[in-house]
Amino acid sequence: MAKQINQIEKFIDFRSDTVTQPTPEMRQAMADAVVGDDVYQDDPTVNLLEETAAKILGKPAALFVSSGTMGNQLAVMAATKRGDEIIIGETYHLFESEVGGIAVLSGAQTRTLPFPDGIPDVKMIADAIRVENIHYPETSMICLENAVGNGRVVPVETMNEIYKLAKKNKIHVHVDGARAFNAAVALGVDVKEITKNCDSIMCCLSKGLCAPIGSILAGEKDFIEKARKYRKMIGGGTRQAGIIAAAGLIAITEMTKRLHEDHENARYLARKLAEIDCIEINPEAVEINMVFCKINKSEKLLKDLPAMLYKKGIKINEGSFHGQFRFLTSNDTSKDDIDTFIGELITILAENK
């Protein structure tokens, strides 16, 4: 008989908002889910999730996929042809962290642009669009992020300018909206104010919204049907997926309403970090649930810091680039957790001058 795992060891975890545990309501919904075969499109819970997500995101259709990366790659596959060119920020996830999927799966090439702080620049994009020329590839897609991977939020006005430019040039706009609901909360708008300025959007249900698996790709009906076929091609066709879609329904209808709490906790964490002498941070720069700071200590201490905190029951990612660290707040981190983290961090820094 397989060994039964009764309880997971409890850690305070600031590594990402992907580490959230499903809520009790999600676990119950998963246990009770009515299911079918999603490849036949007869799983009622998946169908309901896709219909609900499309309505919330203001698009005609939506597709349930296993991950944000899959959703992004399906968008590229459905909106481009081999040899096309995609305009994208040089730090964006779709280019930097999806294992070269654009080249492998779509045969497209990327035109990367150095957007300041990740915020897309309309003039830079306009200058990068290829004019008709026998030597040039066709610019067929502009890929944006909102929120950006560095925690910044793109203003609706900027997205609107880019979308108008794209429509003028008959270019598809896709948004990697892994944290689109965080962006909407930070901007103080309904998420439809973001999605009306793109042709397709991917949003994660497992980043901050607590679903254990899954993302949504939304767009026009013919686009989603293409994406559905490509999903099958790359092994994303699932059977009784309603078991996980049930958690996704709670994620997109309920958990989006509490994201402001994560943002408030992130600002609280930033203020606490700012009180520590050896830490450089601008609390005013915290827009969503991401906190970035620089710790001015020896390289050895910075390298050892994650392991030292782990022994205290706290998980953080390794730092990068001269002491830069990233911390994320989520449904599973409270103000008390933040206070515990700050206390342990102060102790470690004081003992290792």
Backbone torsions as a table, in degrees:
resi	resn	phi	psi	omega
1	MET	NA	136.3	-180.0
2	ALA	-64.7	144.8	178.7
3	LYS	-66.3	131.2	-179.9
4	GLN	-87.6	133.8	176.7
5	ILE	-99.4	112.4	-174.7
6	ASN	-90.5	-29.0	-175.0
7	GLN	-155.4	135.7	176.1
8	ILE	-89.1	140.7	179.4
9	GLU	-63.3	131.6	-174.5
10	LYS	-82.3	125.2	174.3
11	PHE	-125.4	153.2	165.5
12	ILE	-87.3	123.4	-168.2
13	ASP	-124.9	113.0	179.3
14	PHE	-107.7	12.5	-174.9
15	ARG	-67.5	-41.6	-177.4
16	SER	-164.8	170.3	171.8
17	ASP	-92.9	9.6	172.7
18	THR	-85.7	-7.7	-174.3
19	VAL	-90.3	2.0	-177.8
20	THR	-61.3	145.0	174.9
21	GLN	-88.1	145.5	174.6
22	PRO	-59.0	143.0	179.8
23	THR	-72.8	161.5	175.8
24	PRO	-55.2	-37.6	179.1
25	GLU	-63.9	-39.4	177.6
26	MET	-64.6	-44.6	-179.5
27	ARG	-60.9	-39.7	179.1
28	GLN	-68.6	-42.2	179.5
29	ALA	-63.1	-38.3	177.7
30	MET	-64.6	-41.0	179.9
31	ALA	-65.7	-33.5	-174.7
32	ASP	-96.2	-0.1	-171.0
33	ALA	-59.9	136.5	170.8
34	VAL	-84.5	128.1	-172.1
35	VAL	-128.4	162.3	173.8
36	GLY	-147.1	-154.9	179.0
37	ASP	-105.6	111.7	-173.0
38	ASP	-69.4	-25.6	176.7
39	VAL	-64.1	-35.2	173.8
40	TYR	-79.9	-3.7	-177.0
41	GLN	61.2	34.4	177.9
42	ASP	-118.9	26.0	170.3
43	ASP	-90.0	108.3	-174.1
44	PRO	-62.9	-30.8	-178.6
45	THR	-74.2	-40.3	175.0
46	VAL	-63.2	-45.2	179.9
47	ASN	-59.0	-41.7	179.2
48	LEU	-65.8	-40.6	177.4
49	LEU	-60.8	-46.0	-178.3
50	GLU	-65.1	-40.9	178.1
51	GLU	-65.5	-42.8	-179.6
52	THR	-66.1	-44.2	-179.6
53	ALA	-63.3	-42.3	179.0
54	ALA	-59.4	-43.0	-179.9
55	LYS	-65.6	-46.0	-179.4
56	ILE	-63.3	-38.3	-177.1
57	LEU	-87.6	-4.1	175.8
58	GLY	71.3	32.7	179.4
59	LYS	-122.5	155.0	-177.9
60	PRO	-65.3	-28.3	-175.8
61	ALA	-150.7	161.3	179.3
62	ALA	-146.8	158.5	-178.5
63	LEU	-133.5	130.9	177.1
64	PHE	-84.8	124.3	-179.2
65	VAL	-127.3	164.3	-172.2
66	SER	-76.5	-23.0	-176.8
67	SER	-155.3	164.7	176.2
68	GLY	-64.9	-38.9	178.3
69	THR	-60.9	-44.7	177.4
70	MET	-60.2	-44.2	179.7
71	GLY	-60.6	-44.8	178.5
72	ASN	-62.4	-46.0	-177.3
73	GLN	-67.5	-36.8	176.2
74	LEU	-63.5	-36.7	178.2
75	ALA	-61.8	-44.5	178.8
76	VAL	-64.5	-44.2	-179.4
77	MET	-60.9	-39.8	-175.8
78	ALA	-78.8	-21.3	-172.8
79	ALA	-110.2	-2.8	-178.1
80	THR	-130.6	168.6	170.7
81	LYS	-125.2	165.3	-176.5
82	ARG	-57.2	134.8	179.4
83	GLY	90.4	-7.4	176.6
84	ASP	-70.1	164.6	178.7
85	GLU	-116.6	140.6	-180.0
86	ILE	-116.2	129.2	174.7
87	ILE	-90.4	129.1	-174.4
88	ILE	-155.3	149.2	175.7
89	GLY	-65.6	141.0	-173.3
90	GLU	-68.0	-16.6	179.1
91	THR	-104.0	3.4	-173.1
92	TYR	-73.7	146.3	-174.4
93	HIS	-56.4	-42.3	-176.2
94	LEU	-59.8	-32.3	177.8
95	PHE	-89.3	-43.7	-168.8
96	GLU	-85.9	-33.1	-165.1
97	SER	-129.5	26.1	179.2
98	GLU	-122.5	34.1	167.9
99	VAL	56.9	34.9	178.7
100	GLY	68.6	23.8	-175.5
101	GLY	-59.3	-33.7	179.7
102	ILE	-58.3	-45.8	-179.7
103	ALA	-70.2	-45.3	-174.3
104	VAL	-70.9	-46.1	-171.8
105	LEU	-89.6	-32.3	-173.9
106	SER	-112.3	-18.0	-177.8
107	GLY	65.5	24.3	177.1
108	ALA	-97.9	166.1	175.7
109	GLN	-118.8	157.7	-176.1
110	THR	-108.8	141.9	171.2
111	ARG	-110.4	98.5	-174.9
112	THR	-87.5	139.3	-178.3
113	LEU	-122.2	140.2	-179.0
114	PRO	-84.4	71.0	-179.1
115	PHE	-62.1	132.4	178.2
116	PRO	-62.0	120.9	-178.7
117	ASP	56.6	22.1	178.6
118	GLY	82.0	-6.2	-179.3
119	ILE	-81.5	120.0	-174.7
120	PRO	-61.8	139.9	-179.1
121	ASP	-105.0	120.8	-174.4
122	VAL	-62.6	-42.5	-178.4
123	LYS	-66.2	-41.1	178.3
124	MET	-60.0	-40.7	179.1
125	ILE	-67.6	-44.1	-179.8
126	ALA	-59.3	-42.6	-179.3
127	ASP	-68.7	-23.2	-176.9
128	ALA	-87.8	-14.1	-179.6
129	ILE	-66.9	128.9	-178.6
130	ARG	-77.3	133.7	172.6
131	VAL	-84.8	161.8	-179.1
132	GLU	-63.2	120.5	-178.2
133	ASN	-159.9	137.0	-177.7
134	ILE	-59.0	-23.1	-177.5
135	HIS	-87.4	-15.9	-169.2
136	TYR	-101.6	149.8	168.6
137	PRO	-74.9	163.1	178.2
138	GLU	-87.5	128.9	173.4
139	THR	-76.7	110.2	-175.2
140	SER	-114.8	-10.2	-177.3
141	MET	-150.8	143.1	168.6
142	ILE	-116.9	124.4	-179.8
143	CYS	-107.4	125.3	179.7
144	LEU	-117.6	170.0	170.2
145	GLU	-129.1	141.2	172.0
146	ASN	-161.8	111.0	0.0
147	ALA	-70.5	156.7	178.2
148	VAL	-75.4	154.8	-177.0
149	GLY	-62.6	-15.0	177.2
150	ASN	-93.9	10.2	177.9
151	GLY	90.4	-3.9	178.3
152	ARG	-79.9	157.6	-179.8
153	VAL	-117.8	134.4	-179.2
154	VAL	-87.7	124.2	179.6
155	PRO	-59.5	147.2	179.2
156	VAL	-59.8	-37.3	-179.1
157	GLU	-60.5	-39.8	179.4
158	THR	-66.0	-43.6	178.7
159	MET	-62.6	-38.0	179.7
160	ASN	-64.7	-42.0	178.0
161	GLU	-62.0	-43.2	-179.3
162	ILE	-66.2	-39.4	-178.5
163	TYR	-66.6	-40.1	176.7
164	LYS	-62.0	-42.7	177.9
165	LEU	-61.3	-43.7	-178.5
166	ALA	-64.8	-44.2	-179.3
167	LYS	-63.9	-37.1	178.0
168	LYS	-60.3	-33.0	-177.2
169	ASN	-104.7	10.3	177.9
170	LYS	56.0	49.4	-178.6
171	ILE	-116.0	135.9	178.7
172	HIS	-76.0	132.6	176.1
173	VAL	-107.6	121.4	175.7
174	HIS	-114.7	138.9	177.9
175	VAL	-115.0	122.3	167.4
176	ASP	-77.3	96.5	-177.8
177	GLY	-105.6	45.1	179.0
178	ALA	-47.3	-39.2	177.2
179	ARG	-120.2	44.8	-178.2
180	ALA	-62.6	-36.2	-179.6
181	PHE	-71.6	-32.9	171.8
182	ASN	-61.9	-42.8	179.3
183	ALA	-62.0	-43.3	-179.8
184	ALA	-62.4	-41.8	177.9
185	VAL	-62.5	-45.6	-178.7
186	ALA	-63.9	-35.1	-179.5
187	LEU	-83.2	-13.2	-178.7
188	GLY	71.3	34.3	-178.4
189	VAL	-131.0	164.0	169.7
190	ASP	-69.4	147.2	-177.5
191	VAL	-59.6	-23.5	178.5
192	LYS	-63.9	-24.4	176.8
193	GLU	-66.5	-25.9	174.9
194	ILE	-83.1	-48.1	-172.3
195	THR	-71.1	-20.9	178.7
196	LYS	-71.3	-10.9	-179.8
197	ASN	-105.7	31.3	175.1
198	CYS	-155.5	163.9	177.6
199	ASP	-91.3	-29.5	177.1
200	SER	-146.7	154.8	178.8
201	ILE	-147.2	143.0	171.8
202	MET	-112.6	133.1	173.6
203	CYS	-132.0	140.3	-177.9
204	CYS	-86.0	139.1	173.4
205	LEU	-95.0	-14.5	-175.8
206	SER	-105.2	6.5	174.5
207	LYS	-107.9	100.9	176.8
208	GLY	82.2	-23.9	-178.5
209	LEU	-94.7	-2.7	167.8
210	CYS	79.2	-3.3	174.9
211	ALA	-64.9	144.4	-177.6
212	PRO	-72.8	-26.3	-175.7
213	ILE	-149.8	145.7	161.9
214	GLY	114.9	152.9	175.4
215	SER	-141.8	169.2	179.2
216	ILE	-120.1	135.0	168.9
217	LEU	-113.2	127.1	-176.4
218	ALA	-127.5	147.2	179.7
219	GLY	177.3	-159.3	177.8
220	GLU	-68.0	157.8	-174.5
221	LYS	-62.0	-44.6	-178.8
222	ASP	-67.1	-35.0	176.5
223	PHE	-63.7	-44.7	-179.2
224	ILE	-67.2	-35.5	177.5
225	GLU	-65.7	-38.6	173.8
226	LYS	-61.9	-46.3	-179.2
227	ALA	-62.1	-37.2	179.6
228	ARG	-62.0	-42.2	179.7
229	LYS	-67.0	-42.3	177.6
230	TYR	-66.0	-33.1	176.4
231	ARG	-59.4	-42.4	177.3
232	LYS	-63.3	-41.0	-178.4
233	MET	-58.9	-41.1	-175.1
234	ILE	-94.9	15.5	173.0
235	GLY	88.8	18.4	-177.6
236	GLY	-96.4	4.8	176.0
237	GLY	-74.8	127.0	-176.7
238	THR	-120.4	167.4	-177.9
239	ARG	-100.4	-101.7	-175.2
240	GLN	-80.4	61.5	-174.3
241	ALA	-74.2	-7.3	178.3
242	GLY	-59.2	-24.2	178.4
243	ILE	-60.2	-39.2	178.0
244	ILE	-91.1	-27.9	177.4
245	ALA	-64.3	-28.4	178.9
246	ALA	-60.4	-40.4	176.1
247	ALA	-69.2	-36.2	178.2
248	GLY	-62.6	-35.0	177.5
249	LEU	-62.4	-43.1	177.8
250	ILE	-67.6	-37.7	179.7
251	ALA	-58.4	-49.0	-171.3
252	ILE	-83.3	-22.3	-179.5
253	THR	-97.5	-27.5	-174.6
254	GLU	-116.0	-46.9	-171.8
255	MET	-70.9	-21.5	176.2
256	THR	-64.8	-23.2	-175.8
257	LYS	-77.1	-11.7	-176.7
258	ARG	-112.7	8.0	-177.3
259	LEU	-62.7	-26.7	178.4
260	HIS	-59.7	-28.7	177.9
261	GLU	-65.1	-40.8	177.5
262	ASP	-63.7	-39.1	179.2
263	HIS	-65.5	-42.5	178.9
264	GLU	-63.2	-41.8	178.8
265	ASN	-65.9	-35.7	178.1
266	ALA	-64.8	-41.5	178.1
267	ARG	-66.8	-36.9	176.4
268	TYR	-62.6	-45.4	177.4
269	LEU	-59.8	-43.3	-179.4
270	ALA	-62.2	-41.4	179.2
271	ARG	-64.3	-40.0	178.9
272	LYS	-66.0	-41.4	177.9
273	LEU	-64.3	-35.8	-178.6
274	ALA	-65.3	-19.5	179.6
275	GLU	-80.7	-8.3	-178.8
276	ILE	-93.4	124.4	-170.6
277	ASP	-56.4	-40.5	-173.1
278	CYS	-86.0	8.0	-177.7
279	ILE	-111.3	130.9	175.5
280	GLU	-101.3	123.4	-179.0
281	ILE	-159.6	148.3	174.7
282	ASN	-115.5	98.1	-178.1
283	PRO	-58.3	-26.9	-179.1
284	GLU	-69.7	-16.8	-178.5
285	ALA	-83.5	-6.4	-179.2
286	VAL	-78.5	113.2	-177.0
287	GLU	-108.4	-32.0	178.3
288	ILE	-123.7	-133.7	-177.0
289	ASN	-101.7	22.2	-179.3
290	MET	-111.8	136.1	179.0
291	VAL	-126.5	124.4	177.5
292	PHE	-114.5	138.9	177.3
293	CYS	-151.3	166.1	175.1
294	LYS	-118.0	128.9	178.3
295	ILE	-104.7	117.3	-177.3
296	ASN	-89.7	81.6	177.4
297	LYS	-138.6	175.9	-177.8
298	SER	-62.4	153.3	179.7
299	GLU	-60.3	-36.3	-179.6
300	LYS	-63.4	-45.3	179.8
301	LEU	-64.1	-42.8	-179.3
302	LEU	-62.3	-37.5	178.2
303	LYS	-68.4	-37.5	-176.9
304	ASP	-83.5	-15.5	-171.8
305	LEU	-56.3	-45.8	178.9
306	PRO	-58.3	-40.8	-179.9
307	ALA	-69.0	-36.5	179.4
308	MET	-66.4	-41.3	178.8
309	LEU	-72.0	-32.3	178.5
310	TYR	-59.3	-38.8	178.5
311	LYS	-64.5	-20.9	178.5
312	LYS	-95.7	6.2	178.5
313	GLY	85.5	24.4	-177.5
314	ILE	-127.1	131.6	178.8
315	LYS	-109.1	129.3	171.6
316	ILE	-136.2	160.4	174.1
317	ASN	-78.3	160.1	172.2
318	GLU	-63.3	152.4	177.1
319	GLY	-77.1	173.0	178.0
320	SER	-145.4	157.4	172.5
321	PHE	44.4	77.6	171.8
322	HIS	58.7	49.0	172.3
323	GLY	86.5	15.9	177.7
324	GLN	-81.0	130.0	178.7
325	PHE	-126.5	152.6	177.2
326	ARG	-124.9	131.2	176.6
327	PHE	-125.8	139.5	177.9
328	LEU	-122.0	141.8	174.4
329	THR	-101.4	155.9	-178.2
330	SER	-156.6	-173.9	179.8
331	ASN	-59.2	-25.2	-176.8
332	ASP	-95.4	7.9	176.3
333	THR	-121.2	129.4	-178.7
334	SER	-110.4	174.2	175.2
335	LYS	-62.9	-35.8	176.4
336	ASP	-62.8	-39.1	176.7
337	ASP	-62.6	-41.3	179.0
338	ILE	-63.4	-44.0	178.4
339	ASP	-61.3	-40.4	177.7
340	THR	-62.5	-46.3	179.0
341	PHE	-59.4	-48.1	-178.5
342	ILE	-61.8	-42.0	179.1
343	GLY	-61.4	-45.3	179.6
344	GLU	-67.7	-38.2	179.4
345	LEU	-64.4	-45.3	178.7
346	ILE	-59.3	-42.5	179.6
347	THR	-62.3	-46.4	-179.4
348	ILE	-64.0	-43.3	-179.4
349	LEU	-65.7	-37.3	-180.0
350	ALA	-69.3	-35.3	-179.7
351	GLU	-79.8	-9.6	-177.8
352	ASN	-129.9	64.3	-177.4
353	LYS	-75.5	NA	NA
